[in-house]
Amino acid sequence: MISIALPIMLLGCQEYALREPDKVAPAEPPDQVDEGFGDAPNWQDCLTGYLGEYSNLSIDHLDVEPPLNEVPADDPLPLNWWDEPSFQRFDPGLDFGANWWPVDEGLEEDPAYYSVKWIAWLRAWDRTDLAITLGSGGDSWVMLDGEVIAAQPGVHEFDPVVYAVQVESGQYPFEVRYAHRGGDAGFRFRVVSGDVSICYPEFSEEE
């Protein structure tokens, strides 16, 4: 498992440190295949991007339009916002900017409330300092090998922030989650620096 240090605030940036994980051979993915991440791709010929699962949140969902200062747990996995996806699609990048409304199925108040879960695989070609930009008009988390490395929980303004994390050489399941439950809409995720590749998972016919 990866352990996360407490964030250090430096001029608007947050810095995390990861404990060195067990060495993973590039051709042998970690034991995450049964959790919906598919297999690690062929890194010499992989499709850069993410599998996105888009869900519609109804107006009568208990969590939409929460009090402004409500902050959910740092672990998004127990939340049910991504349990009933409306559609899937390939997203080559995750910088959608402000006023982003991707889900409209004709429900009352559509397209106001929705959520998205993106999955991919990340490979660090060597030990590297990974810097990412995350901004969301709502709840968002970035997870590397099951551990949260960046988070913006709660309903808030769309205000991108740079986060830094040290990653050991290897390949890891990578996940980004977002929920728009009220207020501003918008989402931005970018890799700013770091010797890494992020590619679409490979799925067998059985998955």
GUDO-81508 format. One record per atom (N, C-alpha, C): x, y, z. Coordinates in steps of 0.2 Angstrom, whole numbers, plus 5000, padded with zeros to 4 digits. Each point is the difference from the previous one (the first is absolute). Layout:
XYZ...
//
This chain:
500449945000499650065000500450065000499750064998500450065000499850045005500450035004499950055005500150074998499550045002500050074998500250045006500550054999500250055005499550055000500050045006499550065000500250054995499650044997500150054995500450055003500550034996500450065002499850064995499750055003499850064996500650044998500150014994500650044997499750044995499950075001499850044994499449984996499549975003499449974997500149934997500649975002500149934997499949965006499849934999500049955005500549954999500449985004500549954999499949935004500049954997499949935003500649964999500249955004500549955000499749935000500249964996499849935000500549965002499949955005500549955002500149954994500649984999500249964995499749945000499649984994499649945000500449944998499749945001500449944997500150014993500649984997500250004993499549964996499850034995499549974995500350004993500149944997500349994994499550034995500350044995499650034995499549964996500149945000499649954996499549975005500050015006499649965005499650055004499350024998499650055004499949985007499950045004499849995007499349965000499849975006499449965000499450055001499950034995499450055000499549984994500249954996499649994994499249985002499949975005499349985002499650065003500350065001499750055002499850054995499949984994499850044994500550054997500649995001500550044997500349974993499849934999500249974994500849985001500349984995500749995000500450064998500650005003500550054998500150004992500150054997500050004992500749984998500149994994500749994997500350074999500450025004500350075001500450024994500249964995500350024994499550024995499449985001499450024995499450005003499950055004499450015004499650064998499450005002499550064998500050055006500350064999500050055006499350025001499849995006499350035002499749965006499450015001499649975005499349974998499849955004499349984999499650035005499550044998499650045004499349975001499750005006499449975001499650065003499550024996499650065002499349985003499850035005499449995004499650065001499349995000499650065001499749995007500150065004499750005006499350045000499549975003499350035000500050055005499550044999499950065004499849985007499749945001499849985007500549955003500650004997500649975003500250035007500149975005500150035007500650045000500549994995500650045001500050064995499550014996500150064996499850075003500350054998499950075003500149995008500649985002500149995007500250075003500050015007500350065002500750024998500150064999500750024996500649975004499950005007500649985003500149925002499549974997500049925001500649974997500449965003500649974997499949935002500049964995499949925000500749985002500049935002500649975002500550004994500750005002500550004995500049944996499749955002500049944996499350004996500050004993499450004997499749944998500349945002499749944998499449985003499850025006499449985003499450044997500150054997499550044997499749974994499350014999499649964995499950044993500450065000499950044994500249974993500449955000500249974994499749934999499549985003499849935000499549984994499750054997499649994994500250044994500549984997500250044994499550004995499950064996499650014995500349984993500750015000500349994993500850005002500449964995500750005001500250044993500650025001500450034994500750005001500450014995500750015000500150075000500450035005500250075001500850004999500250034995500850014999500350045005499650055003500350055005499450025004500250035006499550015005500050085002500150044995500050075001499450034996499450015004499450024997499850075002500450035004499950075001499450015005499850075000499450025004499349984996499550015003499349994997500049934996500149955003500149934996499449965003499549994995499449965001499949944996500349945001500149954996499449955000499550005005499549955000499350045000499649984995499350035000499649944997499649985004499549944998499350025001499950075001499350025001499750005006500449985006499750005006499950075003499650005005499950075003500650035002500150064998500650045002500749984996499949954995500649994996500250064996500650014999500649955002500450025006499650025005500350045006500449955004499849945001500449955005500249944996500649985001500349944997500749995003500249944998500749985003500349964994500749995001500449974995500649965004500149944998500649965002500449984994500650025000500549994995500549955002500249954997500549955001500549994995500649995002500649994995500549965004500650004996500649975003500550055000500450015005500650055000500649965000500550024996500749975001500550055001500450005005500550045002500749964997500350034995500549974997500750005004500050045005500550005005499750045006500450005006499850035006499950084997499450035002499950064997499650045005500050074999499650055004499450024995499449975002499550014995499650065003499950054995499650065002499350004996499550015003499350004996499650065002499650024996499550065001499349965001499750025005499349985001499650065002499450014996499550055002499349974998499650025005499349974999499550055003499450004997499550045003499549955004500349975005499749945003500549955003499849955002500449955003500549964995500650005002500549964996500549975003500349944998500549965003500449974994500750005001500449964996500349955004500049934997500349955004500549964996500549985004500649964997500149945003499949944997500049945004499650005006499450034999499549995005500050055006500650055000500150055005499850074997499750045004499950074998500650045000500250034994500650045000499850074999499350024998499850075000499250005001499850055003499350005002499750075000499450014998499650065001499349985001499949985006499349985002499650065001499349995000499550055001499850044994499550045001499850054995500450065001500350024994500550065001500150034993500350064999500150034994500649964996499950014993500549964996500750045000500549985004500650035001500649955000500349994994500549954999500650015005500249945002500650015005500549944998500750025001500549954998500249965006500049934999500249955005500649974998500549985005500649964998500049945004500249954997500149935003500649974997500449965004500549964998499849934999500249984994499849934997500649964999500049945002500549954999499949974993500549984997500049964993499549945001499650004995499549945000499350024996499549965000499450014997499449995005499550055000499550005005499350014997499549975003499350034998499950075002499750044996499950075001499350024999499750045005499350015000499950085001499550034997499850075001499350005001499750035006499350005001499850075001499450014997499750075001499250005000499850045004499250005001499850085000499650024996499750065000499350005004500050035006499349995004499750075001500350064997499750065001500650054999499850074999500550054999500350004993500650025000500450014993500149934998500050004993500249934997500650024996500549955000500650004996500549955003500449974995500549955002500650014996500649995004500650014996500549955004500349954996500649965003500550004994500650015002500650004996500649985003500449964997500749995002500450054998500350045005500450054999500849984999500249965003500749974999500149935004500549974997500149935003500149954994500449955001500249954995499549955000499450014998499449955001499750004993499649944999499549994995499449985003499450034997499349975003499749984993499849935001499749974994499349965002499650004995499449965000500149935002499649975005500149935001499849954995500349945000499849954996499549955003499549994996499549955003499949944996500049945003499949944997499250004998499849954996499449994998499549985006500349975005499649985005499850065005500350055000499950065005499550044998
//
